[in-house]
Amino acid sequence: MARVYFVREKISMEVPLGVTVLEAEIRAGLEPDAPCGGQGSCGKCLVKVNGNPVLACQTKVVGDCQVEIPGKKKRGKILSEGFSRNVNFQPDLRVKRIRLEKPEIGEKRSEWERLLAAVYGDGEIHNDHEEIGCKNSAVPYIKVGAADVQLSGILYEKRMLAPVWEVIYTENEILDFRQSSNTEADLCQNQSGNDAGYSEACCNIFTAAIDLGTTTIVGYLLDGRNGQTLATESRMNPQMQYGGDVIQRADYVLEHGTEALSECVRKTINEILETLIEKSQKAGDIYQISLVGNTCMHHLFLGISPASLVHAPYTPAISQPLTLRASDYGIHIHKKGQLILLPNIAGYIGADTSGCLLALRQDLKEETTLLLDIGTNTEMILGNKHGLAACSAASGPAFEGAKIQCGMRGLPGAIDHVKYENGKWQYTTIENEKPTGLCGSGLIDLIAELLRTGLLDENGILHSGQVKADTFVLVPSGESQREIYLTQKDIGEVQLAKAAIAAGIRLLMKKQNVEETQVQTVYLAGGFGNYMNARNAARIGLIPENFAEKVSCVGNAAGEGAKIALLNKKERHEAEKAVQKIEFLELAACPEFQDCFVDELGFGK
């Protein structure tokens, strides 16, 4: 064993000899940034060990040492707002006030049966693999579990104290019931007792929507009585310490198992939920959570190996919509609280894209629309109410800062926009901090301006006119802590990324027999799309030129869809049916893809 001391954090811990410094950082709970998954290719994990600069992922602990992690950890600008669509408030989670009168002599039904009849009407009480069940008459199936058996025993004595009850329930399950009173004022007063873990101390009822992204996690707290959004909270996804993209994380899981990645993200979601309640300044319980994420994030959250996603034919382990018990997955809400997951569409088109569809409802529109969610994998849906088709383009991490020499995520100090004007190169940075690197939107702007000024030709060859013809320095070292520049290799990475996206769009249009002019709206979802200059994206050939005027930025549409899933169960079920009808185009199996991809590598006119 060796003792590692992290100087800035003032943390000292023992680790086995031979582990990497990166692993020591993870064990210390420091959540280091490791976009390449510890392969030593990104250079983002630079630290000083006993004063010597090294890559943490490539340096093993061979004895007691001191580690300095440079700079302060910055929090990125996390996009939480999205396209908002008004929907009727018709949730699956319902609240009903009922009065349980004292039974007449000779009454056959139990206290529990009478409660169910008051909530649902006379129907069938179905055990559905739960511990107990009983029958009455007619249809709906009502789950009855062990907790309900315990609770049914207290109904009699509690009824003697307060005959009016407030019941929180779904279509087929009672989640909670508590004593109420006849007035709204009394309803909100604290009640004594909390039998069997059922909350009687407050009248607030919450639901929560979670957008589990590869880079960020965003949570929304909703009022369960009226659907109002009460609070929003976000965090960086702690899985980034195991790799910046889903492929790196999947590779880690195949070697080490799912536990580390599942546990760290569940812990962060619990922190978000706790903060949401604090922000709302209301006491209460969360009874339902709707969660969306790409297929890999979906699987890792559930503790499912993503092996099927990294091996042909790249299918998800499970794609169906799910309603699960949140406590079974370590989520700290009401003990009978539900976890709702929208369906995955295909291997690399996940529940987050289903959330976008639910927010935008392309399946109901007469006009032809295209949805683009640009990232390491770019998901897209094209069509209208007469039919939808989807595909996923492996666009790589260039637009997220990886594999770009001076690339970075959208953190404070990242150059987000670039323009050449009046003979000068001008740029802006996130939060107006000193420039530290190029994020995706700034990268697109810079390449578009290099093309416009003639310093970059249509084949992607850079003639910078500077000391090194194949390197363009945007920010000299005197204006920043280091030079910020673009290399010929960086341009090649952008060409690969934009060619994959452009080829996907072309082939999806061909599959749907749609011409460019027929596409009336192009929805750009996600943080990158929200800040990207559409004209410059068209200039470099990422999207067709005439799409630039048709772009509508819809922000975090996946998160909005997760909220709608809680607000209106009919909308949710309709979107789930629409997902089943989507045609899937597997680009890797498409014989035309390679030729189309090569055609799109250049920057055109």
KEMIZA-488464 format. One line per field, with one value per residue (C-alpha): x, y, z; residue in three letters. Coordinates in nm, 2 decimals, padded with zeros to 4 digits. Layout:
N
c1	X, ... .
c2	Y, ... .
c3	Z, ... .
r	ALA, ... .
This chain:
605
c1	00.00, 00.10, -00.03, -00.14, -00.19, -00.40, -00.26, -00.54, -00.82, -00.62, -00.72, -00.49, -00.57, -00.40, -00.42, -00.27, 00.07, 00.03, -00.30, -00.30, -00.32, -00.65, -00.79, -00.67, -00.86, -01.17, -01.13, -01.09, -01.43, -01.27, -01.46, -01.17, -01.24, -01.12, -01.28, -01.07, -01.15, -00.79, -00.63, -00.39, -00.51, -00.69, -00.44, -00.71, -00.61, -00.27, -00.16, 00.17, 00.30, 00.57, 00.61, 00.64, 00.37, 00.22, -00.10, -00.29, -00.43, -00.08, 00.10, 00.10, 00.14, 00.48, 00.51, 00.39, 00.33, 00.17, -00.06, -00.16, -00.46, -00.43, -00.69, -01.03, -01.30, -01.54, -01.91, -02.04, -02.33, -02.60, -02.91, -03.23, -03.49, -03.65, -03.93, -04.25, -04.58, -04.90, -05.07, -05.38, -05.31, -05.43, -05.16, -05.14, -05.07, -05.40, -05.52, -05.86, -06.03, -06.27, -06.48, -06.48, -06.79, -06.82, -06.94, -07.29, -07.33, -07.32, -07.08, -06.88, -06.61, -06.28, -06.16, -05.91, -06.17, -06.40, -06.11, -06.04, -06.40, -06.42, -06.12, -06.17, -06.54, -06.63, -06.37, -06.12, -05.83, -05.55, -05.22, -05.01, -04.72, -04.75, -04.78, -05.16, -05.47, -05.85, -06.14, -06.46, -06.62, -06.57, -06.25, -05.96, -05.66, -05.54, -05.20, -05.20, -04.86, -04.71, -04.70, -05.08, -05.14, -04.97, -05.15, -05.49, -05.46, -05.44, -05.74, -05.99, -05.82, -05.73, -06.08, -06.20, -05.98, -06.05, -06.30, -06.17, -05.87, -05.65, -05.54, -05.25, -05.29, -05.23, -05.44, -05.37, -05.20, -05.25, -04.92, -05.01, -05.31, -05.32, -05.56, -05.73, -05.99, -06.29, -06.12, -05.82, -05.67, -05.69, -05.57, -05.23, -05.19, -04.93, -05.08, -04.92, -04.80, -04.64, -04.74, -04.56, -04.36, -04.67, -04.64, -04.91, -04.70, -04.76, -05.00, -04.74, -04.73, -04.45, -04.33, -03.99, -03.85, -03.48, -03.29, -02.99, -02.74, -02.39, -02.24, -02.50, -02.80, -03.10, -03.39, -03.73, -03.96, -04.33, -04.64, -04.83, -05.16, -05.14, -04.82, -04.65, -04.27, -04.15, -03.77, -03.49, -03.14, -02.85, -02.52, -02.23, -02.26, -02.00, -01.96, -01.73, -01.44, -01.48, -01.49, -01.63, -01.86, -02.08, -01.83, -01.56, -01.80, -01.93, -01.57, -01.51, -01.82, -01.72, -01.40, -01.51, -01.89, -02.17, -02.17, -01.94, -02.11, -02.46, -02.40, -02.23, -02.52, -02.79, -02.61, -02.61, -02.98, -03.06, -02.86, -03.05, -03.38, -03.28, -03.18, -03.51, -03.71, -03.50, -03.54, -03.92, -03.92, -04.20, -04.20, -04.35, -04.29, -04.20, -04.43, -04.32, -04.01, -03.99, -03.63, -03.50, -03.15, -02.97, -02.97, -02.64, -02.73, -03.06, -02.89, -02.62, -02.87, -03.07, -02.75, -02.77, -02.45, -02.43, -02.26, -02.53, -02.47, -02.10, -02.13, -02.31, -02.60, -02.60, -02.94, -03.06, -03.10, -03.45, -03.65, -04.00, -04.14, -04.10, -04.27, -04.06, -04.03, -03.78, -03.65, -03.53, -03.28, -03.16, -03.36, -03.47, -03.83, -04.15, -04.11, -04.38, -04.27, -04.26, -03.99, -04.11, -03.88, -03.98, -03.89, -03.56, -03.61, -03.30, -02.94, -02.82, -03.15, -03.27, -03.54, -03.41, -03.51, -03.85, -03.87, -03.79, -04.07, -04.31, -04.22, -04.24, -04.50, -04.37, -04.60, -04.90, -04.78, -04.88, -04.56, -04.23, -03.99, -03.64, -03.51, -03.14, -02.98, -02.61, -02.35, -02.11, -02.39, -02.63, -02.99, -03.23, -03.60, -03.75, -04.12, -04.47, -04.80, -04.79, -04.47, -04.14, -03.79, -03.49, -03.12, -02.81, -02.48, -02.16, -02.04, -01.77, -01.67, -01.51, -01.80, -01.78, -01.41, -01.25, -00.98, -00.94, -00.60, -00.74, -01.10, -01.31, -01.66, -01.89, -01.72, -01.65, -01.36, -01.45, -01.46, -01.82, -01.83, -01.57, -01.59, -01.34, -01.45, -01.27, -00.94, -00.95, -01.03, -01.29, -01.43, -01.65, -01.61, -01.86, -01.92, -01.67, -01.38, -01.03, -01.01, -00.90, -01.01, -01.26, -01.60, -01.81, -02.00, -01.67, -01.51, -01.77, -01.75, -01.38, -01.38, -01.65, -01.46, -01.14, -01.33, -01.48, -01.14, -00.97, -00.73, -00.90, -00.98, -01.28, -01.08, -01.00, -00.64, -00.53, -00.30, -00.29, -00.04, 00.12, 00.45, 00.31, 00.09, -00.09, -00.17, -00.39, -00.34, -00.66, -00.54, -00.17, -00.02, 00.00, -00.38, -00.43, -00.26, -00.16, -00.20, -00.54, -00.51, -00.65, -00.44, -00.48, -00.56, -00.84, -00.99, -00.98, -01.17, -01.44, -01.46, -01.53, -01.79, -01.98, -01.96, -02.13, -02.41, -02.46, -02.46, -02.72, -02.94, -02.91, -02.98, -03.27, -03.43, -03.38, -03.54, -03.84, -03.84, -03.81, -03.63, -03.45, -03.72, -03.99, -03.84, -04.02, -03.86, -03.53, -03.54, -03.21, -03.22, -02.96, -02.70, -02.47, -02.76, -02.89, -02.57, -02.46, -02.47, -02.69, -02.55, -02.20, -02.31, -02.45, -02.13, -01.91, -02.16, -02.29, -02.65, -02.78, -02.74, -03.12, -03.18, -03.01, -03.33, -03.55, -03.37, -03.57, -03.37, -03.57, -03.32, -03.36, -03.65, -03.57, -03.63, -03.95, -04.07, -03.99, -04.21, -04.50, -04.48, -04.58, -04.83, -05.05, -05.06, -05.26, -04.98, -04.72, -04.90, -04.96, -04.59, -04.50, -04.72, -04.56, -04.21, -04.32, -04.41, -04.08, -03.88, -03.52, -03.23, -02.91, -02.64, -02.37, -02.56, -02.65, -02.45, -02.46, -02.33, -01.96, -01.98, -02.22, -01.98, -01.68, -01.88, -01.96, -01.60, -01.52, -01.65, -01.83, -01.88 .
c2	00.00, 00.36, 00.69, 00.95, 01.31, 01.54, 01.88, 02.12, 01.90, 01.82, 01.45, 01.17, 00.80, 00.47, 00.28, -00.04, -00.02, -00.03, 00.15, 00.46, 00.81, 00.84, 00.54, 00.70, 01.02, 00.82, 00.63, 00.97, 01.08, 01.36, 01.28, 01.35, 01.43, 01.14, 01.18, 00.90, 00.65, 00.63, 00.54, 00.84, 00.99, 01.30, 01.46, 01.60, 01.43, 01.61, 01.63, 01.68, 01.39, 01.50, 01.81, 01.63, 01.68, 01.35, 01.20, 01.05, 00.77, 00.66, 00.69, 00.42, 00.48, 00.32, 00.47, 00.75, 01.07, 01.41, 01.49, 01.83, 01.87, 02.20, 02.46, 02.47, 02.23, 02.43, 02.36, 02.38, 02.58, 02.31, 02.35, 02.28, 02.48, 02.34, 02.37, 02.40, 02.25, 02.30, 01.97, 01.90, 01.79, 01.43, 01.24, 00.87, 00.98, 01.09, 01.22, 01.15, 01.24, 00.98, 00.93, 00.59, 00.55, 00.30, -00.03, -00.16, -00.48, -00.77, -00.59, -00.86, -00.65, -00.58, -00.23, -00.25, -00.36, -00.08, 00.17, 00.03, 00.04, 00.41, 00.49, 00.28, 00.18, -00.19, -00.38, -00.66, -00.65, -00.83, -00.96, -00.93, -01.13, -00.94, -01.11, -01.11, -01.05, -01.08, -01.05, -00.86, -00.81, -00.65, -00.51, -00.28, -00.47, -00.33, -00.44, -00.54, -00.59, -00.66, -00.29, -00.27, -00.57, -00.40, -00.07, -00.23, -00.33, 00.03, 00.15, 00.07, 00.25, 00.55, 00.57, 00.61, 00.92, 01.07, 00.93, 01.14, 01.01, 01.14, 00.86, 00.89, 00.62, 00.52, 00.33, 00.00, 00.07, 00.26, 00.43, 00.61, 00.71, 00.94, 01.10, 01.41, 01.65, 01.83, 02.16, 02.26, 02.44, 02.12, 01.92, 02.09, 02.07, 01.82, 01.50, 01.28, 00.93, 00.78, 00.42, 00.17, 00.45, 00.62, 01.00, 01.18, 01.48, 01.70, 01.76, 01.82, 01.56, 01.57, 01.41, 01.45, 01.43, 01.33, 01.38, 01.15, 01.28, 01.15, 01.48, 01.63, 01.53, 01.76, 01.72, 01.89, 01.89, 01.90, 01.96, 01.64, 01.82, 02.07, 01.98, 02.31, 02.30, 02.40, 02.37, 02.27, 02.14, 02.00, 01.82, 01.70, 01.33, 01.16, 00.88, 01.11, 00.99, 00.65, 00.80, 01.10, 00.90, 00.60, 00.37, 00.44, 00.37, 00.06, -00.07, 00.00, -00.19, -00.49, -00.51, -00.41, -00.46, -00.21, -00.14, 00.17, 00.35, 00.26, 00.36, 00.69, 00.81, 00.70, 00.88, 01.20, 01.16, 01.13, 01.45, 01.63, 01.51, 01.63, 01.97, 02.00, 01.95, 02.21, 02.46, 02.42, 02.51, 02.26, 01.94, 01.64, 01.31, 01.23, 00.95, 00.92, 00.98, 00.99, 00.92, 00.95, 00.89, 00.74, 00.36, 00.32, 00.56, 00.38, 00.04, 00.16, 00.33, 00.00, -00.20, -00.37, -00.45, -00.25, -00.55, -00.58, -00.22, -00.26, -00.59, -00.64, -00.61, -00.34, -00.39, -00.28, -00.54, -00.40, -00.13, -00.15, 00.13, 00.04, 00.12, 00.00, 00.05, 00.33, 00.19, -00.13, 00.10, 00.29, 00.60, 00.77, 00.88, 00.75, 00.38, 00.28, 00.55, 00.46, 00.49, 00.54, 00.50, 00.58, 00.32, 00.30, 00.32, 00.12, 00.05, 00.40, 00.58, 00.59, 00.70, 01.06, 01.06, 00.92, 01.22, 01.46, 01.30, 01.33, 01.70, 01.78, 01.52, 01.50, 01.20, 01.44, 01.70, 01.74, 01.92, 01.72, 01.79, 01.67, 01.63, 01.64, 01.58, 01.63, 01.46, 01.17, 00.99, 01.21, 01.09, 01.20, 01.15, 01.26, 01.25, 01.35, 01.20, 00.97, 00.80, 00.85, 00.71, 00.74, 00.67, 00.74, 00.87, 00.79, 01.15, 01.11, 01.34, 01.63, 01.87, 01.79, 01.89, 01.54, 01.46, 01.84, 01.96, 02.27, 02.14, 02.14, 02.11, 02.41, 02.53, 02.88, 03.01, 02.80, 03.00, 02.96, 03.20, 03.32, 03.59, 03.75, 04.12, 04.44, 04.25, 04.11, 03.78, 03.82, 03.57, 03.54, 03.30, 03.14, 03.36, 03.61, 03.44, 03.42, 03.18, 02.83, 02.63, 02.57, 02.42, 02.27, 02.59, 02.79, 02.51, 02.53, 02.91, 02.91, 02.65, 02.84, 03.17, 03.01, 02.88, 03.23, 03.40, 03.14, 03.01, 02.67, 02.52, 02.30, 01.98, 02.07, 02.17, 02.46, 02.74, 02.95, 03.21, 03.18, 03.04, 02.68, 02.66, 02.36, 02.53, 02.84, 03.03, 03.20, 03.32, 03.39, 03.28, 03.64, 03.66, 03.34, 03.09, 02.90, 02.93, 02.83, 02.70, 02.47, 02.20, 02.01, 01.70, 01.89, 01.98, 01.62, 01.52, 01.78, 01.65, 01.30, 01.42, 01.64, 01.39, 01.12, 01.36, 01.49, 01.14, 01.03, 01.32, 01.24, 00.87, 00.93, 01.16, 00.90, 00.64, 00.86, 00.98, 01.34, 01.62, 01.90, 02.15, 01.94, 01.96, 02.25, 02.26, 02.13, 02.09, 02.11, 01.96, 01.95, 02.20, 02.19, 02.25, 02.53, 02.73, 02.63, 02.90, 02.73, 02.93, 02.83, 02.47, 02.48, 02.65, 02.36, 02.11, 01.97, 02.04, 02.12, 02.48, 02.55, 02.40, 02.70, 02.92, 02.63, 02.57, 02.58, 02.53, 02.33, 02.31, 02.02, 01.87, 01.53, 01.68, 01.84, 01.51, 01.35, 01.61, 01.56, 01.18, 01.27, 01.54, 01.34, 00.96, 00.96, 01.16, 00.93, 00.62, 00.77, 00.85, 00.50, 00.37, 00.61, 00.48, 00.13, 00.25, 00.43, 00.28, 00.23, 00.29, 00.12, 00.33, 00.07, -00.19, 00.06, -00.02, 00.34, 00.49, 00.47, 00.64, 00.91, 00.96, 01.01, 01.26, 01.46, 01.49, 01.80, 02.15, 02.21, 02.56 .
c3	00.00, -00.06, 00.08, -00.18, -00.07, -00.29, -00.21, -00.32, -00.18, 00.14, 00.11, 00.22, 00.15, 00.10, -00.23, -00.35, -00.53, -00.90, -00.94, -01.16, -01.02, -01.20, -01.01, -00.69, -00.78, -00.84, -00.51, -00.33, -00.47, -00.68, -01.00, -01.24, -01.60, -01.82, -02.17, -02.33, -02.05, -01.93, -02.27, -02.25, -02.58, -02.47, -02.24, -02.02, -01.69, -01.65, -01.29, -01.10, -00.90, -00.66, -00.88, -01.21, -01.48, -01.58, -01.72, -01.43, -01.64, -01.75, -01.42, -01.16, -00.79, -00.69, -00.34, -00.12, -00.32, -00.34, -00.63, -00.75, -00.97, -01.16, -01.16, -00.99, -01.10, -01.32, -01.36, -01.72, -01.84, -01.82, -02.05, -01.85, -02.05, -02.36, -02.60, -02.40, -02.51, -02.32, -02.23, -02.03, -01.68, -01.68, -01.49, -01.40, -01.04, -00.88, -00.55, -00.41, -00.09, 00.04, 00.35, 00.51, 00.73, 01.00, 00.85, 00.92, 01.13, 00.89, 00.64, 00.47, 00.30, 00.48, 00.56, 00.28, 00.02, 00.12, 00.08, -00.27, -00.37, -00.25, -00.47, -00.78, -00.76, -00.74, -00.93, -00.92, -00.68, -00.86, -00.70, -01.02, -00.87, -00.54, -00.21, -00.17, -00.37, -00.34, -00.58, -00.58, -00.92, -01.27, -01.42, -01.31, -01.17, -00.84, -00.71, -00.34, -00.18, 00.16, 00.27, 00.19, 00.41, 00.70, 00.63, 00.60, 00.97, 01.08, 00.88, 01.15, 01.44, 01.22, 01.08, 01.44, 01.46, 01.12, 00.87, 00.58, 00.39, 00.11, -00.12, -00.36, -00.63, -01.00, -01.24, -01.07, -00.74, -00.42, -00.33, -00.01, 00.20, 00.50, 00.73, 00.61, 00.74, 00.59, 00.52, 00.31, 00.61, 00.82, 00.53, 00.53, 00.91, 01.04, 01.17, 01.43, 01.35, 01.04, 01.04, 00.82, 00.66, 00.51, 00.52, 00.71, 00.81, 00.50, 00.22, -00.06, -00.33, -00.59, -00.91, -01.07, -01.42, -01.48, -01.80, -01.76, -02.02, -02.10, -01.98, -01.75, -01.54, -01.51, -01.27, -01.24, -00.95, -01.03, -00.81, -00.82, -00.77, -01.07, -01.27, -01.20, -01.22, -00.87, -00.91, -01.14, -01.05, -01.25, -01.20, -01.42, -01.48, -01.25, -01.50, -01.69, -01.47, -01.64, -02.00, -02.18, -02.42, -02.40, -02.58, -02.33, -02.04, -02.20, -02.24, -01.87, -01.77, -01.99, -01.79, -01.44, -01.42, -01.39, -01.02, -01.01, -01.29, -01.17, -00.81, -00.89, -01.11, -00.87, -00.59, -00.80, -00.89, -00.52, -00.45, -00.72, -00.57, -00.23, -00.36, -00.56, -00.24, -00.06, -00.34, -00.34, 00.03, 00.08, 00.27, 00.09, -00.08, -00.44, -00.57, -00.93, -01.13, -01.51, -01.64, -01.99, -02.13, -02.42, -02.44, -02.27, -01.99, -01.95, -01.92, -01.69, -01.45, -01.43, -01.38, -01.72, -01.91, -02.23, -02.40, -02.66, -02.77, -02.84, -03.03, -03.36, -03.43, -03.16, -03.01, -02.67, -02.40, -02.33, -02.52, -02.37, -02.16, -01.79, -01.46, -01.17, -00.80, -00.75, -00.42, -00.61, -00.79, -00.49, -00.55, -00.23, -00.28, -00.12, -00.04, -00.30, -00.54, -00.91, -01.17, -01.52, -01.82, -02.17, -02.44, -02.63, -03.00, -03.11, -03.01, -03.02, -03.03, -02.67, -02.43, -02.45, -02.82, -02.72, -02.48, -02.76, -02.97, -02.68, -02.64, -03.02, -03.14, -03.49, -03.53, -03.52, -03.76, -04.12, -04.21, -04.25, -03.97, -03.89, -03.53, -03.47, -03.13, -03.20, -02.98, -02.98, -03.14, -03.33, -03.32, -03.58, -03.66, -04.00, -04.11, -04.02, -03.92, -04.22, -04.10, -03.91, -03.96, -03.73, -03.74, -03.53, -03.68, -03.50, -03.51, -03.25, -02.96, -03.16, -03.10, -02.73, -02.71, -02.72, -02.98, -03.05, -02.93, -02.76, -02.73, -02.42, -02.30, -02.26, -01.93, -01.82, -02.04, -02.34, -02.66, -02.78, -03.08, -03.33, -03.60, -03.84, -03.88, -03.98, -04.02, -03.67, -03.52, -03.24, -03.00, -02.69, -02.40, -02.17, -01.87, -02.02, -01.85, -01.99, -02.28, -02.20, -02.50, -02.78, -02.73, -03.01, -03.12, -03.12, -03.32, -03.59, -03.60, -03.64, -03.92, -04.10, -04.07, -04.19, -04.50, -04.56, -04.54, -04.77, -04.50, -04.53, -04.87, -04.96, -04.92, -04.56, -04.61, -04.38, -04.51, -04.19, -04.32, -03.97, -03.86, -03.90, -04.21, -04.07, -03.74, -03.69, -03.36, -03.25, -02.90, -02.85, -02.52, -02.41, -02.40, -02.22, -01.99, -02.31, -02.69, -02.83, -03.18, -03.44, -03.61, -03.94, -03.74, -03.55, -03.89, -03.99, -03.67, -03.75, -04.11, -03.98, -03.74, -03.98, -04.26, -04.05, -03.96, -04.31, -04.45, -04.20, -04.30, -04.67, -04.63, -04.39, -04.65, -04.92, -04.70, -04.65, -05.01, -04.89, -05.07, -04.89, -04.99, -04.83, -04.49, -04.33, -03.98, -03.84, -03.46, -03.29, -02.95, -02.67, -02.54, -02.84, -03.09, -02.87, -02.90, -03.25, -03.53, -03.79, -04.08, -03.99, -03.95, -04.30, -04.42, -04.31, -04.45, -04.12, -04.24, -04.59, -04.68, -04.71, -04.36, -04.19, -04.22, -04.10, -03.77, -03.45, -03.13, -02.88, -02.60, -02.36, -02.54, -02.38, -02.03, -02.14, -02.27, -01.94, -01.77, -02.01, -01.94, -01.58, -01.67, -01.92, -01.93, -02.26, -02.43, -02.29, -02.41, -02.75, -02.78, -02.68, -02.96, -03.20, -03.11, -03.20, -03.55, -03.62, -03.90, -03.81, -04.05, -03.95, -04.12, -04.05, -04.25, -04.53, -04.85, -04.96, -04.63, -04.70, -05.04, -04.90, -04.60, -04.83, -05.04, -04.73, -04.61, -04.80, -04.71, -05.04, -05.18 .
r	MET, ALA, ARG, VAL, TYR, PHE, VAL, ARG, GLU, LYS, ILE, SER, MET, GLU, VAL, PRO, LEU, GLY, VAL, THR, VAL, LEU, GLU, ALA, GLU, ILE, ARG, ALA, GLY, LEU, GLU, PRO, ASP, ALA, PRO, CYS, GLY, GLY, GLN, GLY, SER, CYS, GLY, LYS, CYS, LEU, VAL, LYS, VAL, ASN, GLY, ASN, PRO, VAL, LEU, ALA, CYS, GLN, THR, LYS, VAL, VAL, GLY, ASP, CYS, GLN, VAL, GLU, ILE, PRO, GLY, LYS, LYS, LYS, ARG, GLY, LYS, ILE, LEU, SER, GLU, GLY, PHE, SER, ARG, ASN, VAL, ASN, PHE, GLN, PRO, ASP, LEU, ARG, VAL, LYS, ARG, ILE, ARG, LEU, GLU, LYS, PRO, GLU, ILE, GLY, GLU, LYS, ARG, SER, GLU, TRP, GLU, ARG, LEU, LEU, ALA, ALA, VAL, TYR, GLY, ASP, GLY, GLU, ILE, HIS, ASN, ASP, HIS, GLU, GLU, ILE, GLY, CYS, LYS, ASN, SER, ALA, VAL, PRO, TYR, ILE, LYS, VAL, GLY, ALA, ALA, ASP, VAL, GLN, LEU, SER, GLY, ILE, LEU, TYR, GLU, LYS, ARG, MET, LEU, ALA, PRO, VAL, TRP, GLU, VAL, ILE, TYR, THR, GLU, ASN, GLU, ILE, LEU, ASP, PHE, ARG, GLN, SER, SER, ASN, THR, GLU, ALA, ASP, LEU, CYS, GLN, ASN, GLN, SER, GLY, ASN, ASP, ALA, GLY, TYR, SER, GLU, ALA, CYS, CYS, ASN, ILE, PHE, THR, ALA, ALA, ILE, ASP, LEU, GLY, THR, THR, THR, ILE, VAL, GLY, TYR, LEU, LEU, ASP, GLY, ARG, ASN, GLY, GLN, THR, LEU, ALA, THR, GLU, SER, ARG, MET, ASN, PRO, GLN, MET, GLN, TYR, GLY, GLY, ASP, VAL, ILE, GLN, ARG, ALA, ASP, TYR, VAL, LEU, GLU, HIS, GLY, THR, GLU, ALA, LEU, SER, GLU, CYS, VAL, ARG, LYS, THR, ILE, ASN, GLU, ILE, LEU, GLU, THR, LEU, ILE, GLU, LYS, SER, GLN, LYS, ALA, GLY, ASP, ILE, TYR, GLN, ILE, SER, LEU, VAL, GLY, ASN, THR, CYS, MET, HIS, HIS, LEU, PHE, LEU, GLY, ILE, SER, PRO, ALA, SER, LEU, VAL, HIS, ALA, PRO, TYR, THR, PRO, ALA, ILE, SER, GLN, PRO, LEU, THR, LEU, ARG, ALA, SER, ASP, TYR, GLY, ILE, HIS, ILE, HIS, LYS, LYS, GLY, GLN, LEU, ILE, LEU, LEU, PRO, ASN, ILE, ALA, GLY, TYR, ILE, GLY, ALA, ASP, THR, SER, GLY, CYS, LEU, LEU, ALA, LEU, ARG, GLN, ASP, LEU, LYS, GLU, GLU, THR, THR, LEU, LEU, LEU, ASP, ILE, GLY, THR, ASN, THR, GLU, MET, ILE, LEU, GLY, ASN, LYS, HIS, GLY, LEU, ALA, ALA, CYS, SER, ALA, ALA, SER, GLY, PRO, ALA, PHE, GLU, GLY, ALA, LYS, ILE, GLN, CYS, GLY, MET, ARG, GLY, LEU, PRO, GLY, ALA, ILE, ASP, HIS, VAL, LYS, TYR, GLU, ASN, GLY, LYS, TRP, GLN, TYR, THR, THR, ILE, GLU, ASN, GLU, LYS, PRO, THR, GLY, LEU, CYS, GLY, SER, GLY, LEU, ILE, ASP, LEU, ILE, ALA, GLU, LEU, LEU, ARG, THR, GLY, LEU, LEU, ASP, GLU, ASN, GLY, ILE, LEU, HIS, SER, GLY, GLN, VAL, LYS, ALA, ASP, THR, PHE, VAL, LEU, VAL, PRO, SER, GLY, GLU, SER, GLN, ARG, GLU, ILE, TYR, LEU, THR, GLN, LYS, ASP, ILE, GLY, GLU, VAL, GLN, LEU, ALA, LYS, ALA, ALA, ILE, ALA, ALA, GLY, ILE, ARG, LEU, LEU, MET, LYS, LYS, GLN, ASN, VAL, GLU, GLU, THR, GLN, VAL, GLN, THR, VAL, TYR, LEU, ALA, GLY, GLY, PHE, GLY, ASN, TYR, MET, ASN, ALA, ARG, ASN, ALA, ALA, ARG, ILE, GLY, LEU, ILE, PRO, GLU, ASN, PHE, ALA, GLU, LYS, VAL, SER, CYS, VAL, GLY, ASN, ALA, ALA, GLY, GLU, GLY, ALA, LYS, ILE, ALA, LEU, LEU, ASN, LYS, LYS, GLU, ARG, HIS, GLU, ALA, GLU, LYS, ALA, VAL, GLN, LYS, ILE, GLU, PHE, LEU, GLU, LEU, ALA, ALA, CYS, PRO, GLU, PHE, GLN, ASP, CYS, PHE, VAL, ASP, GLU, LEU, GLY, PHE, GLY, LYS .
